[in-house]
Amino acid sequence: MGIEIGGSIEKVNGKEISYNEFVERYLAKNQPVVLTGLMDGWRACKDWVFDNGKPNLKLFSTHFGNSKVQVADCGTKEFTDQKRVEMTVSEFIDHWIDDRECGGASNSFQEGNGKFVLYLKDWHFVTEYPEYVAYKTPLFFCDDWLNLYLDHHRMHNDSDTCQENDGISCSDYRFVYMGAKGSWTPLHADVFRSYSWSANVCGKKKWLFLPPSQCHLVFDRGCKNCVYDIFDDVSETNFPGFKKAIWLECSQEQNEIIFVPSGWYHQVHNLEDTISINHNWFNAYNLSWVLDLLSRDYKEAKEYIEDIRDICDDFEGLCQRNLAANTGMNFSDFFIFLSCFFLANILQLCCQLREDGMSGWSSSKMAKHLVFNLASIRRIALKLTSMDFVAGNHGFFLDLMETLDDPNFLELCLDVGRIYGKIHEQQNCSFDTKKAWMVEFLDYSSHIRNLEDFVKFIDYSVAKLSATFSEEFFLVSGLNNWPLFEDQ
């Protein structure tokens, strides 16, 4: 069964658009784009690639060979993904070189040959080699709450869920991928339904995209299983909607970066020997996608163990642990995450106002950005309170005093200020100012015990801003319309 290609992905020179143009055209609209001109000066583009565009494989064996990595066998399906094995980078490179000397993979993935190509995926290169600055995250992707949070916190604090070196409590979502011609990734949507960006250091990829409005077409009748390979002979009986899907096709060249929006299913094939740098990330613009995935996966996790409810001492706790294990976070993790970013954003807003005054904020893009973030968090918190299956508020507790005194949280606040200062070309406020403003919030009840408390704390904090700063600021920023955010 062939697939229908209905269009291609737009390609734009990243040097010719501003941050706000990128947000308006792609991030906010959840639209994919290929960006050029953003990889100049990357060390990876010099060290990892020969002048002829081929990967410098020996460098990886020499400098990073002892790293243990996950490698996918592109010819073997295991459950819903490719079978993975652990090996060292040196072992992987040796296999790649041996395969190349024996003739390599096929010229076309559609022919179905070369399926035993190995593909190194999800290598936490930045975490393992922090002093080797291989690249600089492009400005368009710097508002990255996921990796910023994981730089300072674990996603899980539950001892039953969190292990020292497990994949679920992983240190970040910044990866290096390496694969020979013919390696590929099956059809999928990204972890947490996050955004992702993928930069080709060398090689060429073919991407096949399906927009969220059509993603139901690649699932079976029970809406449980997704098509594995869109170039297989997909069963019309099992996947009755598949032939109706209309795909977008994209060819990604060396030194190009592709932005993958939330919820877009995609399948990727390496048409040449390829090395890429990939990040998964989310922020205020796609929090709703994260919540929707958590809600769906929670219902599935609960249904799976429903038959042991009567004999389980802590059924809800088990559901949450299973959700964390299967999805990467649970509702309690998400609540703590939202709380930290609400505090970090409102403290940044307060500090900038105190240091700069109205003269510097009358047309501030940063102010509007921070207000948008606060409003987005409030909308998600309100959605959480309305969900029957989280009504018990299992695990929703926050000690404000403890959080504001936590050195890791202070570092998070500083990084938030640094990133937004960089994005909007505005000076970040001082550490002393941030600490002074933290004290202002300690007259609120020191404990947030449930989701309703969290929403009340959000509104209390905004009201405190309103009482402290001029009415003019709130007309400029949009905070004067704060109650309307509940209905947006």
MARMARBA-603018 format. One line per field, with one value per residue: residue number from 1; x, y, z of N, C-alpha, C in turn. Coordinates in steps of 0.02 Angstrom, whole numbers. Each point is the difference from the previous one (the first is absolute). Example, Ala and Ser with C-alpha at 12.3 -4.5 7.8 and 13.67 -1.06 7.14 Angstrom:
<pavos>
i	[1	2]
n.px	[660	-18]
n.py	[-284	53]
n.pz	[390	-36]
ca.px	[-45	42]
ca.py	[59	59]
ca.pz	[0	3]
c.px	[45	-39]
c.py	[60	55]
c.pz	[0	37]
</pavos>
This chain:
<pavos>
i	[1	2	3	4	5	6	7	8	9	10	11	12	13	14	15	16	17	18	19	20	21	22	23	24	25	26	27	28	29	30	31	32	33	34	35	36	37	38	39	40	41	42	43	44	45	46	47	48	49	50	51	52	53	54	55	56	57	58	59	60	61	62	63	64	65	66	67	68	69	70	71	72	73	74	75	76	77	78	79	80	81	82	83	84	85	86	87	88	89	90	91	92	93	94	95	96	97	98	99	100	101	102	103	104	105	106	107	108	109	110	111	112	113	114	115	116	117	118	119	120	121	122	123	124	125	126	127	128	129	130	131	132	133	134	135	136	137	138	139	140	141	142	143	144	145	146	147	148	149	150	151	152	153	154	155	156	157	158	159	160	161	162	163	164	165	166	167	168	169	170	171	172	173	174	175	176	177	178	179	180	181	182	183	184	185	186	187	188	189	190	191	192	193	194	195	196	197	198	199	200	201	202	203	204	205	206	207	208	209	210	211	212	213	214	215	216	217	218	219	220	221	222	223	224	225	226	227	228	229	230	231	232	233	234	235	236	237	238	239	240	241	242	243	244	245	246	247	248	249	250	251	252	253	254	255	256	257	258	259	260	261	262	263	264	265	266	267	268	269	270	271	272	273	274	275	276	277	278	279	280	281	282	283	284	285	286	287	288	289	290	291	292	293	294	295	296	297	298	299	300	301	302	303	304	305	306	307	308	309	310	311	312	313	314	315	316	317	318	319	320	321	322	323	324	325	326	327	328	329	330	331	332	333	334	335	336	337	338	339	340	341	342	343	344	345	346	347	348	349	350	351	352	353	354	355	356	357	358	359	360	361	362	363	364	365	366	367	368	369	370	371	372	373	374	375	376	377	378	379	380	381	382	383	384	385	386	387	388	389	390	391	392	393	394	395	396	397	398	399	400	401	402	403	404	405	406	407	408	409	410	411	412	413	414	415	416	417	418	419	420	421	422	423	424	425	426	427	428	429	430	431	432	433	434	435	436	437	438	439	440	441	442	443	444	445	446	447	448	449	450	451	452	453	454	455	456	457	458	459	460	461	462	463	464	465	466	467	468	469	470	471	472	473	474	475	476	477	478	479	480	481	482	483	484	485	486	487	488]
n.px	[43	-6	39	-45	43	-17	65	36	56	-23	43	31	29	27	48	-52	-11	-41	17	-27	33	52	-9	-12	50	38	28	-29	16	53	41	16	66	35	50	24	66	-18	41	7	62	-43	25	-61	-16	48	-10	-65	20	15	47	0	-14	51	-31	31	-11	62	-19	-58	33	38	-48	-47	49	14	-32	-44	-25	-61	0	-34	-27	15	24	-2	-64	-4	-57	1	62	57	25	13	64	34	40	65	17	55	-39	-39	53	26	-62	-4	63	-11	-60	32	49	-57	-4	-11	-43	-63	-10	-50	-25	-29	60	7	54	55	-47	59	-9	53	-38	53	-39	-24	56	5	19	-46	-38	20	-5	-14	63	-26	6	-39	-45	-34	-43	-30	-1	-23	48	20	-62	46	-63	-7	47	-27	-59	14	22	-57	-46	-18	-20	31	-37	-46	21	-66	2	34	38	58	-2	-63	-30	-44	45	-2	63	-17	-24	66	-6	45	-14	17	-4	15	16	-66	29	-45	-52	-35	-61	0	-24	29	47	-48	-1	65	26	29	65	16	65	4	44	-20	0	-47	-56	-42	-43	-44	-41	-36	-41	-6	-27	53	26	-64	19	52	-58	3	-44	43	31	28	2	61	-7	37	-13	-4	61	-23	-19	-24	-22	-40	2	64	19	-66	28	47	-35	-38	53	10	58	40	37	57	44	35	34	64	10	-52	-44	-31	-54	-8	-61	-38	1	52	-34	57	24	61	30	56	4	38	64	-31	16	-41	-18	-31	-48	-27	-56	-19	-51	-14	30	30	-10	-48	50	41	-44	-14	66	14	-51	20	65	-23	-46	49	43	-51	-20	66	-5	-55	20	51	-47	-42	55	-3	49	36	-62	-19	34	-27	-59	16	19	-54	-36	34	-8	-63	-14	31	-62	-20	-61	25	38	-54	-33	50	2	-66	2	52	-31	-55	31	35	-56	-39	49	9	-65	-4	52	-22	-59	25	39	-45	-53	-50	51	23	-63	-4	54	6	38	49	-27	-14	63	22	-39	19	61	-10	-28	49	42	-32	-1	63	15	-36	31	57	-21	-13	57	-50	44	5	-65	29	29	6	38	-55	63	1	61	-35	4	-12	-50	-21	12	-27	64	-27	-50	44	34	-57	-14	63	-8	-59	27	51	-42	-46	52	24	-58	-12	65	-14	24	31	-50	22	46	29	-17	20	53	7	-14	42	28	-17	18	41	-36	6	-53	43	-60	12	-61	-24	-32	-54	41	22	-62	-19	54	-16	-65	18	45	-47	-45	50	12	-65	6	52	-19	17	-57	44	40	-53	-10	65	6	-60	36	-21	12	38	-57	11	61	-43	-25	65]
n.py	[-60	43	52	45	32	42	-1	55	-1	56	31	23	55	-36	24	-15	-37	38	2	61	7	-32	34	55	-15	-23	31	60	-5	-23	37	-52	3	8	6	47	-4	-51	-33	63	-21	-48	-18	-24	56	13	-21	-4	46	-42	27	-66	19	-43	-41	34	-62	2	64	-28	-45	47	45	-37	-40	20	51	-17	-28	25	-59	28	-61	33	-61	17	-16	39	-30	64	-21	25	-61	9	13	-16	47	-4	63	-23	-39	52	40	-49	-8	66	2	-54	28	58	-33	-24	64	3	48	-11	13	-42	38	23	-18	24	18	-29	-43	-27	59	16	26	39	-8	60	17	-2	23	47	-46	-43	48	25	-19	-49	63	-51	36	46	-10	-5	66	-23	-40	60	16	-38	-6	-47	18	61	-28	-44	60	10	-39	-50	-37	-49	8	-37	-26	-13	63	37	-18	-14	-54	1	-28	-20	-5	1	13	-16	42	1	-15	-47	3	-63	3	-60	10	11	32	-15	41	-48	-4	63	18	59	-19	-10	-19	-2	61	0	4	-7	2	1	-31	-58	-12	-43	30	-49	51	-40	51	-9	50	31	41	-32	12	10	21	10	1	-56	-47	-27	36	-60	-30	25	20	-53	-22	63	-27	-28	-62	60	-39	-1	-63	-1	34	2	44	-47	-29	27	-22	65	-20	32	15	-18	32	-26	54	-8	14	-42	39	-54	39	-45	19	19	-65	21	-50	-34	-15	-23	14	-31	49	24	-14	-3	61	-4	61	-32	46	-27	38	32	42	64	-4	-51	34	25	-6	25	45	10	-3	39	37	-5	11	48	17	-5	35	40	1	3	37	16	-58	39	43	-51	-24	60	5	12	-10	58	-16	-61	30	42	-53	-34	55	9	-64	6	57	-6	11	18	1	-35	-35	-4	-13	-38	-29	-1	-23	-37	-14	-11	-28	-37	-8	-9	-36	-28	-5	-21	-38	-16	-5	-32	-35	-13	-13	42	41	-54	5	63	-24	-27	-33	10	60	10	-18	33	50	-11	-7	53	30	-24	13	58	6	-23	41	45	-20	1	58	5	-33	-41	-25	67	-10	-59	36	-60	17	39	12	63	-5	58	0	-64	11	54	-45	-37	-14	-59	20	24	-55	-34	39	-8	-65	2	39	-43	-51	27	15	-60	-30	41	-19	-26	47	-53	-8	31	-40	54	27	-55	-4	66	-14	-48	45	37	-60	11	54	-35	-39	-24	-29	-28	-15	38	-22	-3	-23	-40	-10	-9	-38	-28	-1	-27	-36	-12	-12	-34	-25	-11	-21	-28	-17	45	32	47	-29	-4	62	14	-33	24	13	59	-43	-5	21	35	-9	0	45	15]
n.pz	[0	-50	13	20	-40	48	14	8	36	25	-40	56	-20	49	-40	-39	53	35	64	4	-57	27	57	-33	-41	49	52	-3	-64	34	-37	-38	5	-57	43	-39	-3	39	-42	-20	-4	-14	58	10	-32	44	63	-8	-44	-48	-36	-12	63	1	41	47	-20	-24	-11	-15	-35	-25	-7	-27	-17	62	-29	45	-54	-14	-29	-49	-1	-55	5	64	-6	52	12	18	16	-20	-7	64	-11	54	-20	-6	1	29	36	12	9	37	26	9	20	39	16	8	30	27	-14	66	15	-12	-64	11	50	-55	-18	62	-34	22	18	-5	-29	36	49	14	54	12	-31	67	-58	4	27	-46	-45	60	3	-35	-16	-16	32	-28	49	-59	-8	-58	22	21	-16	28	22	-45	-43	2	5	-48	-19	34	-30	39	-50	36	53	-30	57	-5	-22	43	-49	24	-40	19	-52	47	48	-65	-12	-62	-45	8	-64	-10	-66	-13	-67	-23	-62	0	51	46	8	31	-23	22	59	11	43	45	-63	14	-5	-60	4	-64	15	-65	39	-22	-66	-17	20	-3	7	29	-9	56	-20	58	-45	-25	59	7	-60	41	34	36	-9	42	-47	-2	-59	-8	-62	-13	-61	-20	-10	57	-11	16	48	-53	15	18	-55	11	40	-1	-47	48	33	8	-25	43	-52	28	-38	50	-19	-13	64	-3	29	21	0	48	-19	50	14	-37	-28	7	-60	20	-58	17	-45	47	8	58	22	52	16	49	7	55	-6	54	-10	12	-60	28	57	-39	-45	46	20	-64	-11	53	-20	-63	14	40	-45	-46	39	11	-63	-11	56	-35	-24	19	-20	6	-27	-27	45	-54	-23	24	54	-7	-12	50	36	-21	13	56	13	-20	31	59	17	62	25	49	-42	-38	55	22	-60	-4	62	-16	-57	35	51	-42	-34	54	26	-59	-6	63	-9	-61	26	51	-41	-49	39	-2	7	30	21	-19	-31	60	-45	43	17	-64	-12	53	-19	-63	24	39	-52	-37	49	7	-66	0	50	-33	-56	35	27	-65	4	-11	-44	6	9	7	-49	-26	52	0	14	21	26	1	66	0	-44	32	47	-47	9	-11	40	43	-13	8	53	19	-15	31	47	3	-5	41	39	-14	9	51	3	60	39	24	44	53	24	26	-58	-31	41	-11	-63	11	39	-54	-21	49	-15	-57	8	43	4	-58	21	-48	-53	39	48	-48	-23	63	6	-59	17	57	-34	-47	48	26	-60	-7	63	-30	-62	-44	-6	-18	45	38	-20	7	58	15	55	-26	-50	54	29	-56	28	49	-42	-4]
ca.px	[-43	38	-26	-13	37	-42	36	66	10	31	70	9	65	-10	31	-41	-62	12	-28	-72	-28	0	-54	-65	-11	11	-9	-69	-46	17	15	71	39	71	37	69	41	3	50	66	44	-7	58	-19	2	70	35	-34	-14	54	-15	-43	-66	-7	12	66	-18	56	2	-45	32	58	-15	-61	-11	-21	-69	-50	-56	-54	3	-59	7	-53	-34	-36	-51	-11	-60	-20	59	55	37	60	53	50	70	41	5	51	-29	-47	39	30	-52	-14	56	-1	-56	18	50	-33	-47	-47	-72	-28	-5	-67	-35	-63	12	-4	64	43	-40	35	42	-7	-11	11	-53	-10	63	1	68	12	7	62	59	-22	53	8	-58	-6	-47	-35	-72	-25	-42	-71	-16	28	-53	-6	-14	14	70	19	-22	40	68	1	-44	-22	-71	-35	29	-26	54	-22	2	63	63	57	21	-49	-19	-58	24	60	29	-21	-26	46	28	35	-19	49	-22	22	-50	-47	-29	-64	-40	-70	-50	-11	-3	55	-11	-39	-28	41	33	69	39	51	49	43	71	19	-48	-64	-57	-68	-52	-69	-39	-73	-24	-41	-70	-7	37	-44	-1	54	-13	-45	-71	-7	38	54	63	16	39	72	38	-50	17	-20	-66	-42	-63	-59	-48	20	8	-46	6	69	6	-27	49	37	64	46	66	53	69	42	69	52	-2	-69	-35	-73	-41	-55	-49	-32	-54	8	32	51	45	61	48	66	16	73	28	-26	5	-44	-10	-73	-27	-71	-8	-65	-5	-69	-40	-26	-16	-63	15	28	-56	-43	32	-4	-70	-14	40	-25	-60	22	35	-51	-39	41	4	-64	-23	30	-16	-27	50	58	-4	7	-12	17	72	26	-14	47	67	0	0	68	44	-18	-3	57	-20	-71	-33	36	60	-22	-19	61	31	-38	9	67	4	-39	40	57	-23	-27	55	36	-41	5	68	12	-39	30	64	-4	-54	-44	33	29	-47	-60	-7	43	-21	11	-58	-56	20	-9	-72	-27	20	-40	-69	-1	4	-64	-49	13	-18	-73	-21	14	-50	-65	3	-25	48	51	-36	27	61	50	69	5	19	60	21	27	61	53	16	34	66	37	51	-15	-52	32	37	-50	-23	53	3	-59	16	53	-26	-46	40	32	-51	-29	54	-13	43	-31	5	52	-17	-24	-69	-42	-7	-43	-69	-25	-27	-66	-50	-2	-58	-52	5	63	-12	-51	-18	-37	-1	-39	46	48	-33	-9	66	14	-39	27	63	-14	-30	53	32	-45	0	67	22	-49	-53	24	35	-47	-32	49	16	-59	-20	-64	-52	17	-56	-23	41	-34	-46	33]
ca.py	[60	62	55	60	58	58	63	-2	44	64	9	71	20	20	65	52	9	15	-48	8	-25	-73	-19	13	-38	-72	-27	9	-34	-71	-17	-18	41	-13	62	-1	55	5	-46	28	2	-58	-43	-65	4	-1	-59	-63	-9	14	51	-29	-10	-66	2	-19	-53	-16	48	-22	-56	24	48	-16	-71	-39	15	-52	31	-43	-6	-34	-45	25	-56	-42	33	-26	35	52	36	-43	-32	38	-34	47	-12	60	38	-34	-60	23	25	-58	-32	44	-4	-67	-4	41	-36	-58	22	48	-9	9	69	26	-32	-27	-67	-46	-33	32	13	-16	57	24	72	25	49	26	5	60	23	62	-19	-37	41	70	48	-1	39	-22	43	52	-4	60	44	-18	-59	9	2	-73	-12	-70	-10	46	-30	-59	21	17	-43	-63	0	-38	-5	-61	-50	-59	15	32	-35	45	7	-30	41	41	59	17	64	51	-24	24	-63	-9	-60	-18	-59	-9	2	-55	-2	37	1	-14	52	15	69	6	-7	53	41	59	21	-22	26	-48	33	-46	18	-25	-48	21	-38	9	2	-5	30	-1	49	-28	-9	-63	-54	-57	-44	-49	-45	-55	10	12	61	-19	-13	44	-29	-1	24	21	-29	-71	-14	11	-35	44	-27	22	73	18	70	17	22	67	48	40	13	52	-29	49	-22	42	-5	17	68	24	-18	-7	9	-47	24	-49	-43	-20	-65	4	-56	32	-45	27	-15	-1	-5	61	17	56	22	5	18	3	57	33	63	22	-6	-68	-36	-37	-64	-43	-19	-47	-66	-28	-21	-61	-56	-18	-41	-66	-34	-18	-55	-59	-32	9	-62	-11	57	-19	-31	44	48	68	-8	62	6	-47	29	54	-28	-30	56	27	-50	-8	63	42	40	-9	64	33	29	55	53	31	34	62	44	30	49	59	40	29	51	59	33	37	58	47	27	47	60	37	28	43	49	3	28	-54	-54	22	-39	-58	-66	-48	2	-36	-70	-26	-1	-57	-61	-5	-15	-69	-44	3	-38	-71	-16	-3	-62	-55	-2	-22	-70	-45	-50	29	36	-19	38	-47	22	71	38	41	43	59	21	-47	10	65	-5	-54	27	-22	45	65	-6	-1	69	37	-22	28	69	4	-20	51	58	-15	-1	66	48	43	-18	-40	32	-28	-54	30	23	-59	-24	48	-9	-64	13	28	-52	-43	15	-46	-64	-30	-65	-10	-69	-31	40	60	46	25	52	58	31	36	62	42	29	51	57	34	41	56	48	26	39	48	-24	5	-62	-55	12	-18	-71	-42	-30	27	-47	-66	-47	-27	-56	-62	-22	-3]
ca.pz	[0	-2	39	-39	21	-15	4	30	57	-18	18	14	26	70	14	-28	39	71	48	3	-63	5	47	-30	-61	6	68	23	-47	1	-69	-11	-45	-5	9	-22	22	73	28	-11	57	45	3	-28	-72	-20	25	-12	-71	-47	-50	-51	28	32	73	25	47	43	55	53	34	36	53	38	-13	58	18	-13	-36	-25	-72	-28	-57	-44	-33	48	39	67	23	-48	-22	-21	54	19	38	27	-19	3	-63	-41	-30	-52	-56	-33	-40	-57	-47	-29	-46	-58	-39	-31	-52	28	-5	-66	-22	11	55	-24	-25	57	12	50	59	62	17	68	5	68	16	68	36	41	-11	38	70	9	-18	6	-17	-73	-24	-70	-37	38	-14	-34	41	-7	41	67	51	6	71	18	15	53	64	14	19	71	39	-29	-18	51	67	30	1	-36	-72	-19	12	-11	-70	-44	-57	15	36	-38	17	-47	-64	-52	-25	-64	-38	-52	-36	-68	-53	6	67	-1	61	-16	10	71	23	48	71	32	-55	1	-61	-6	-57	-20	-42	-37	-2	-66	-27	-29	26	-28	52	-19	55	-1	49	54	-20	-36	34	15	-58	3	55	-16	16	72	16	46	-33	-56	-55	16	-58	-49	-65	-1	-27	59	-5	-1	50	66	1	-54	-21	-19	-70	-6	27	-49	33	-21	-9	9	-6	43	-21	49	28	6	62	-9	59	1	49	44	-24	-70	-9	-52	-12	-24	-32	-18	-70	-1	67	31	71	15	70	9	65	15	44	0	38	11	-60	-14	62	-7	-31	53	43	-36	0	68	12	-38	25	67	-7	-22	56	50	-28	-3	66	34	32	66	42	64	43	0	55	-25	-71	-35	1	-50	-65	-12	-11	-67	-48	-3	-33	-71	-37	16	57	19	14	54	-31	-42	46	27	-57	-12	57	-5	-54	19	46	-35	-47	33	33	-52	-16	56	4	-54	15	55	-21	-59	3	-58	-59	-39	-11	-36	-62	10	-25	54	44	-31	-1	68	15	-37	36	61	-19	-24	58	35	-39	9	69	2	-32	47	54	-27	-22	52	22	43	52	65	13	24	-8	-15	60	-11	56	-33	34	-18	-71	-10	32	-33	-46	-69	-27	-11	-63	-53	-9	-34	-69	-34	-14	-50	-65	-27	-15	-64	-53	-11	1	57	56	53	65	43	46	62	-11	0	68	36	-20	26	68	-8	-7	59	42	-20	34	-23	-31	-50	15	-55	-61	12	34	-49	-40	44	8	-62	-1	54	-22	-50	35	36	-51	-16	56	10	-57	-25	-43	-69	-18	-10	-64	-51	0	-7	64	21	-24	28	8	-64	-21	19	-52	-65]
c.px	[44	-30	-9	37	-40	36	68	4	37	73	15	72	-10	30	-45	-67	19	-29	-76	-35	-2	-57	-68	-15	2	-16	-73	-50	14	12	74	34	72	37	72	39	10	55	71	41	-6	63	-14	7	71	34	-30	-7	63	-22	-47	-71	-11	16	70	-9	57	5	-44	29	58	-18	-59	-16	-26	-72	-46	-63	-51	1	-60	20	-59	-38	-43	-49	-8	-55	-19	59	51	35	64	47	48	69	39	1	52	-27	-48	38	33	-50	-15	54	2	-55	15	48	-29	-52	-54	-72	-23	-5	-68	-34	-64	9	-2	65	39	-35	36	51	-13	-4	8	-50	5	64	1	70	16	12	67	62	-17	53	14	-61	-8	-43	-30	-74	-24	-51	-73	-21	24	-52	-23	-9	20	72	26	-18	45	73	6	-41	-7	-73	-41	38	-23	54	-19	6	69	60	57	16	-52	-20	-59	21	62	20	-22	-30	38	40	43	-24	54	-24	26	-59	-45	-29	-62	-34	-73	-46	-13	-15	46	-22	-34	-41	35	13	66	34	57	46	45	71	31	-54	-65	-55	-62	-50	-68	-43	-74	-24	-46	-72	-12	30	-43	0	54	-7	-50	-70	-11	36	56	68	8	36	74	42	-49	15	-11	-67	-49	-69	-59	-53	17	4	-43	8	66	5	-27	50	37	62	35	70	53	68	44	73	48	-6	-69	-31	-74	-34	-61	-50	-31	-53	3	35	48	41	61	48	64	18	75	24	-12	17	-46	-1	-73	-16	-75	-10	-74	3	-73	-45	-28	-12	-64	10	26	-57	-46	30	-3	-69	-16	38	-21	-61	19	33	-51	-42	38	2	-65	-21	32	-16	-21	52	63	-8	4	-6	21	75	33	-13	50	71	4	0	70	47	-13	8	60	-14	-71	-29	34	63	-18	-20	61	35	-35	11	67	3	-47	40	58	-21	-26	55	41	-38	4	67	14	-39	33	65	-6	-53	-40	34	29	-49	-61	-11	39	-30	10	-60	-58	14	-12	-73	-34	15	-44	-71	-6	2	-66	-54	8	-20	-76	-27	11	-53	-67	-2	-19	54	59	-33	26	64	55	70	8	14	64	12	35	66	58	22	41	69	45	52	-12	-53	29	40	-47	-24	52	4	-59	13	52	-26	-46	37	34	-50	-22	51	-11	41	-39	8	46	-27	-29	-72	-48	-13	-46	-73	-29	-32	-71	-55	-9	-56	-61	9	59	-10	-56	-18	-39	-1	-39	42	49	-30	-10	67	20	-36	22	63	-11	-32	52	40	-42	1	67	20	-58	-52	22	33	-50	-41	46	9	-59	-22	-65	-58	9	-59	-24	39	-35	-43	33	23]
c.py	[62	53	61	59	62	66	-9	50	63	2	74	12	28	67	58	9	11	-55	5	-23	-76	-23	7	-47	-76	-27	5	-37	-75	-27	-16	48	-26	67	-9	57	7	-42	25	0	-58	-42	-68	0	1	-65	-65	-17	16	53	-25	-14	-67	5	-24	-52	-15	48	-22	-59	24	41	-20	-75	-40	13	-59	33	-52	0	-41	-44	16	-55	-42	41	-34	42	53	38	-49	-29	41	-43	53	-21	64	35	-33	-62	19	23	-58	-36	41	-6	-68	-7	38	-38	-61	21	46	-17	13	74	30	-37	-33	-71	-52	-37	36	11	-16	53	20	76	20	56	22	0	67	32	62	-16	-35	42	74	51	1	34	-13	48	51	-3	63	38	-21	-56	7	1	-72	-17	-71	-10	47	-28	-59	16	11	-46	-68	6	-36	2	-61	-54	-64	8	20	-44	45	11	-28	48	46	64	29	72	56	-33	34	-60	9	-66	-11	-63	-1	7	-62	-8	45	-4	-11	59	10	74	5	-5	62	40	68	25	-38	40	-49	34	-52	28	-25	-48	32	-45	13	-8	-6	22	-10	49	-30	-14	-67	-60	-60	-51	-54	-48	-54	14	15	62	-13	-3	44	-39	6	30	16	-27	-76	-7	2	-31	49	-25	26	76	29	72	17	29	70	54	35	28	61	-31	55	-34	49	-12	15	74	32	-26	-3	9	-46	22	-57	-41	-19	-68	5	-64	29	-53	37	-22	-2	-14	66	4	59	14	15	21	-10	55	23	62	19	-11	-70	-41	-41	-68	-49	-25	-50	-70	-33	-26	-65	-60	-21	-46	-71	-39	-24	-59	-66	-39	4	-63	-12	58	-21	-30	44	53	72	-2	63	11	-45	27	55	-25	-31	54	29	-48	-3	64	44	50	-18	68	38	33	62	61	36	40	68	50	36	52	60	46	34	57	62	37	40	64	53	34	51	65	42	34	51	54	2	25	-53	-54	19	-37	-65	-64	-53	-2	-40	-75	-32	-5	-57	-65	-11	-19	-72	-50	0	-40	-75	-22	-5	-63	-60	-5	-26	-74	-46	-45	30	37	-17	36	-43	26	74	38	38	43	60	22	-44	10	64	1	-51	29	-20	44	69	-1	-1	71	41	-18	25	73	8	-16	53	65	-8	4	71	56	53	-24	-37	35	-39	-55	28	24	-59	-25	46	-11	-67	9	25	-53	-42	19	-40	-64	-39	-67	4	-74	-35	48	65	53	32	56	63	37	39	67	48	37	55	61	40	46	62	53	36	48	38	-33	0	-65	-55	10	-21	-75	-46	-32	30	-44	-70	-47	-30	-60	-67	-27	-6	-70]
c.pz	[0	44	-44	30	-21	3	32	57	-23	24	3	23	70	18	-21	36	73	43	0	-64	1	44	-34	-58	11	70	21	-45	-5	-71	-9	-48	0	1	-23	33	75	32	-10	64	48	-2	-32	-76	-27	20	-25	-74	-41	-51	-54	25	33	75	18	55	49	59	58	39	44	62	44	0	59	22	-17	-28	-19	-76	-25	-59	-47	-35	46	41	68	33	-51	-29	-27	61	15	41	25	-23	10	-67	-46	-35	-56	-62	-38	-45	-63	-53	-34	-52	-64	-45	-35	-52	24	-13	-72	-18	15	56	-23	-27	56	13	55	66	66	18	73	2	73	13	73	42	37	-2	43	74	12	-11	3	-20	-76	-30	-75	-41	48	-19	-34	44	-3	48	72	55	14	74	20	19	54	68	18	14	75	45	-34	-18	53	66	38	-3	-37	-76	-23	19	-22	-73	-49	-57	14	35	-35	11	-46	-62	-57	-25	-61	-30	-53	-35	-72	-48	5	69	1	68	-19	15	74	8	60	73	29	-51	-1	-70	-4	-55	-13	-51	-33	-1	-65	-23	-23	26	-42	56	-33	59	-10	53	52	-20	-35	37	19	-57	2	59	-20	25	74	24	50	-34	-62	-55	17	-56	-55	-70	-3	-37	59	-11	3	49	69	6	-57	-25	-32	-71	-10	22	-57	35	-28	-2	6	-8	39	-17	58	19	-2	64	-13	68	-6	53	41	-37	-73	-2	-59	-2	-36	-27	-16	-70	-11	72	36	74	12	75	9	72	0	51	0	45	4	-61	-11	63	-7	-32	52	44	-35	-2	68	14	-35	28	70	-5	-22	56	52	-24	3	66	39	38	68	48	71	48	7	55	-24	-76	-39	-2	-52	-70	-17	-13	-70	-53	-8	-38	-75	-41	12	55	18	18	56	-26	-40	43	29	-54	-13	56	-4	-54	12	45	-37	-46	36	39	-51	-19	54	1	-54	11	54	-23	-56	5	-65	-62	-45	-20	-42	-65	3	-27	54	47	-27	-2	68	19	-36	35	62	-16	-24	58	37	-37	10	71	7	-33	45	54	-23	-19	58	28	38	58	70	19	29	-14	-15	65	-15	62	-31	31	-21	-73	-11	32	-35	-48	-72	-31	-14	-65	-60	-15	-38	-74	-40	-20	-54	-70	-29	-14	-68	-58	-18	4	54	59	54	67	46	45	65	-6	0	71	40	-18	24	68	-5	-2	63	49	-21	41	-28	-35	-52	2	-56	-59	8	36	-50	-42	43	10	-62	-1	55	-22	-51	33	38	-48	-15	53	7	-56	-32	-45	-73	-22	-17	-64	-57	-5	-12	65	26	-21	30	8	-65	-23	16	-56	-68	-18]
</pavos>
